[in-house]
Amino acid sequence: MRRDIFTEEHDAFRDLVRTFVAKEILPNYPRWEEAGAVDRAVWRQAGALGLLGLDVDADYGGGGSSDYRFHVVLNEELARAGVYAPALALHNEVGGTYLRTLADEEQRRRWLPGFCGGELVTAIAITEPDAGSDVQRMRTTARRDGDGYRLNGQKTFISNGSIADLVLVVARTGTEGRATDASLFVVEADRAGFERGRKLDKVGMRALDTVELFFTDVRVPAGNLLGREGRAFAYLMRSMRQERMMIAVAALATAERVFEDTVAYCRQREVFGQPVGHHQYNRFLLAELATALTVARSFTDRMIAEHGAGRLAAEEAAMAKWWNSDLCQRVVDRCLQLHGGYGVIREYPVARAFTDTRVQTIYGGTTEVMKEMIGRSLL
């Protein structure tokens, strides 16, 4: 369907991203999948092109744009190419949001230039082996120690974890078992007591490093507290709209690309003497998927506009996240079926999408949590 939310400036940026993906990412992606992580050089290349820190003030090396649609363009093009590393969207829209909105002037000058240039890669460490992302049950602690803190604990499922230079860590500074006990810290990777665990062997997104992190008496200066003590939960809730829209945008872009590839396949591939798409059942299936994608695109573009204007409600972000991630799984599954045996061969994009997109209904808040949020907002 025709989209009217972008301008010529966004189209030019899209061309820039596509060229970057084609030149710097796709030729290296099979090797990165084998290694379980990307080359650090690609982050600096992204920074040199202005793909990092899109909304960071130009004084700190960023793009200086408050236009959310540039984030959307970058996210869509990475998703359409079927590449999930380097995790530029995670760096920009999660790590970047916290640093840009919570850091004081000294912290901004210390971290943001490297963040925008690709010299400082970020990771966000919330999830724990036992507590999951439940802030009130987290065991990682940050106890006052002189003019700083001592950080102890363990985090898991941390994307960018094996290469991150700055890890944004949620840790408990209080002891009352409440959400207000948690605070947000920036931990540099070279601090004594910080260790990276094994790379987790995932079924998909294999080029995106995902690891366990360990903190043993890590000395963190007071100047690395991000925002105010005891406010981490509030900061997390505030940023979730951005993260969930990031997932929703990528999920729909992936589904659209897989569907386009499948339509082309159904025109060309012949079974029983005629193209796959000439069988009535398959035409009906394609019609259903096309309709669902068109409806989702209209809704998502509306949510993009709302978020860009600062009007997006938390439950609307939850709707976009669960609906698009669920739709993506459904589209990819049906498209794989239409490919027949070729659908499970990894040289076909639909096969890779089948495993890469499975986690979308889990990270950033499970589908069940999204529905609970929406339901509560209605009652």
N, C-alpha and C positions, 0 to 999 in steps of 0.2 A: 504494500500500500504506500501511497505517497505520504511523505513525512514533511511537516512544515515547521518543525521546531529548530532547524539548523539554518545558519547563514553561510555565505560564501567563505567566511573566515573559518568556520567549523569544517567546511568541506576541504579547505586547503590543509588544515591540521590533520584531517583524516588521511589525506594523501601522504603527508609526512609520516604518519604512524605506519601506514601500509608499507611504505618504502623501507622503513626501519625494520619492520617485522620480516619482510622478504629478504633483506640483505644481511641482517645481523642475528636474527633468531632462528628462522626456519632451517637454514643450512646447518646450524649447530644443534638443533633440538634433539635429534636421535642420540647424539653423544651425551647431551645433558641428561636425557632419560636414563641412559646406562649408568652415568655417574651419580645420579640422584641429586644433582645441584647444577646451577649454571656457572659460567665463568664470571668472575668479578668484573672483568673488562666490560661486559655488556651493560652493567649498571652505570659505569662512567660514560659509555657511549650514549645511553639514554639521557643522562644528565646534560651532556654536551648539546643535545638536540632540544633541550627544554622540555623533556617529557616528565621530569620530576619536579615536585613542588609547584604544580600549576597555579595553585591559589596562594602561594607564599609570596609575601611582599618582595618586590624587586630589590630592595635594599639588602636582602639576605640571599640573593641569587635566584629567587623564584620567578614564576611567570607573572605574578602580580594580578591575576585575573580572578574575579569572584564568580565567573560564569561557570556554573556546574556542568554545563553541556560539554566542555572540553574534557572533563573526567569521563563523561558518558562515551564520547568518541573514542578515547583511548581504550576504555574497557571493552567496548563493542568490537573494536578491531582485533584486540588480542583474543577475544573469545571466538570471533569468526574464523580466525586462523587456527584455532584449536591449540593455542599455546597458553600454558598456565604458569610459566616461569620465563623470564624473571617476573616476580609478583609486583609489578609496577603499581597496579591498582591498590593492593594491600598497603604498600609503602605510602602512596599518596593519600588514600582515603581513610586509612585507619591510623597508622603512625603519624602521618602528616597532620591529620585533624587534631590529634592530641597536642603535638608540638606547637602547631600554629595558634591554637586557641588557649592553651594553658601555660605555655612557657613565659617566663618573665623576660625582660630585655636582655639580661646577661645570658640566660639560657638560649635565647634565640640566636644571639651572635655566636655562641659557642657551637651550636648544633645545626642550625638551619642551612648555612652555606654548604656544609658537607652533605647534608640531606638532599639538597637540590642538585648538587654536582655528582652524586652517585658514589662519593667517597665514604659516606656513612649510610649503611643499609639498616633499616629498622625491622624489628619484630615485636609483636605484642604478646606478652606471656600472662595469660589469665588461667587457662584450663589446668587442672591438677588431676593426678591419677585417681584419687578417691572422691574429690568434691566436684569434679567436672568444672563447670563455669559458675557454680553456686558460690557467690562471694561470701555468704555468711558461713559456709562450711570450709572455706579455704584454710590450709594449715601453714602456708608460707607466711613468715612473720618478719617484721622490720621493727626491731627494738631500739629505743634511744640509747646511744652510746657516745657520751661527750657531746660534741657539736655535730654528730651525724647519727647514722643508724647501722645496725648489724642485721644483715638479711640472711635468712635461713629458710630453705624449702626446696620444693621440686615442682616443675611445670612440665606438661606434656602436650603433644600435638601442636608444636610451635612451628609455624611456617616461617621460612627465612632464618630459622634458628641456627643452622650450621654456618651461615655466612654473615649474620647480623653483627654490626658494630655497636649498635644501641638497642638494648632490650628494654621495652617498657613493661615493667613488672607491677602487677597488683599484689600487694602484701598487706597483712593485718598489722596495724599499728595500735589497735585497741584490743581489749580482752573481754568484752561484754557479749560477744556472739551476735552482734548486730551488723547490718550493712554499713553503718557509719564507722565501723572499725577499720575499714580498708582504705589504703592510700595508694597512690600511683608514683612509681619511681622510674628514673632512667638509669640503667646500669650499663656502663661501658664494658665491652667484652673482654678487655684486658685487665679487669679488676681481679685481684687475688681471691680465690675461693669460688670463682665462677667457672663452671665446667659444662661442656656440651656432651650430651649422651649420644647414643646411636641414632643413625638415621632410620626412621620407621619405614618399614616395607609396605607401602600402600598399594591398593589395587589400581589406582589411577593417579593422575597428576604426578607422574614419577619424576619429572624434572624439577618439581617444586620440593625443595628440601623441607622435611618435617621431622623434628627431633624432640628429644627430652632435654631439659635444662636443669642444672643443679646449682644451688646457692648454699655455700657453706661458710658462715661467718664472713660474708662479703661486706666489706666496709663501704658504705654509701654516704657521701657527704650530704649535709642538709640542703646544699645547693642543687642536688639532683632530685629533690622532691618536686613533682610536677603538679602544679596547682596547690590546693590546700590539703592538709592532713585530714583524713577521714572522709574525703569527698570522692573517692574513686568510684563508688557505685553510681553516684549521680552523674559523674563524667561518662561512665560506660553507657548508661541509659540514654544520655543525650546524644552520644555518637552513633548509637545503633541504627538510627534512621539512615545515616550515610552508608554504613556497612551493609545493611539489608538491601538498600537500593543498588549498591555495587553488585551484590549477588544476583538480584533480580534482572538487572541490565545484562549481565554476562550470560545468565541462563537463557534469556530470550534470544539474544544474539546467536548463541550456540545452536539453539533449536531451529532458528530460521536458516542458518547456514547448512545444517544437516538436512533439513527439508529440501532446500534448493538442490543440494547434491543428489538427493534421492529422486526428485522429480526428473532430473537429467538422466539418472541411471534407469528409471522406469521407461523413459523414451527410447533408450538405446538397447537395453538388455532384452533378448528374446527368450521366451520359454513357450514350449508347445506351439511353435510356429508364429508367434506374435509377440510384440513388446509387452513387458510386464504391465505397463500402464494401460494396456488395451483390455485387460480383464476387468469386468465391471466391479467386482469386489474391491480390487486395488484402486480403481478410480474413486469409489465411494470413500475409501480410507483416506486417500489423498485430499479429497474434498473436505472431510472432517478435520484433518490436521490443518489445512489451509485456513479454514474458518476459525479454528481455535487460536491459531497464531495471529490472525488479523485482529481478533477481539483483544488478545493480550497486548498486541502492539499499540492499539489505540489507548488502552488503559495505562500502559507503562509510560507512553509519551506524556500522558496527562500527569502522571505521578512525577516524572522528570521535571516538568514545568512547575509543579507545586513545590517540589523540593528546592529547585533553583530560586524560587520566590520566598523560601523560608516558611511555607505554609503547610508542609507535609506533616500529617499527624502520625504518631507512632503506630497506630493500628493500620493506617494506610500503607506504611512501609512494610508492616508485617504481611498485609494482604499481597503486596507485590512480590515479596520474597517467597512466600509459600506457594503462591499460584504459579509463578514463573518457573520455580525450581521443579515443582511437580509436573508442570506441562512439559518442561524440557525432558524429563525422564520418560514421559509418555511418548513424546515425539520421537526421541532417539530409539526407544524400544520398537515402535512400530516401523520406523524407517529401517532399522536393522533387519527386521523380519522381511521387509520387501527386498532386501539385498540377498536373501537366501543364505547359502553357505559363505558367500563372500563377505557377509556382514560380520563375521567373527574373525576375519583376517585383518591384522593390525595395519596393513598398508592402506586399508580403506578408512577414511576419516570417521565413518559411522562406528566402526569397532572401537577406535580410541575414545570417541565421545561417550560410548556406552559405559566405559569404566571411569573416565575422567569426570563425568558429571554426576556420578552417583552420590557424591558427598554433598551436593548442593542442598539437599533437603535436610542436612544435618548441621553443617557449620553455619555460624551466624545466627543460631537459634533454630531448633528443629521445627519441622512442620507442625508437630503437636503443640509446641510452645507458642508458635505463631497463632494457631487457632484459639488457644486459650487466651492470649492477649486480646484478640479481636472479640471473642465472646464476652470477656469481662468489660470491654468498652461499651458493649451494647446494653448491659444490665445495671 
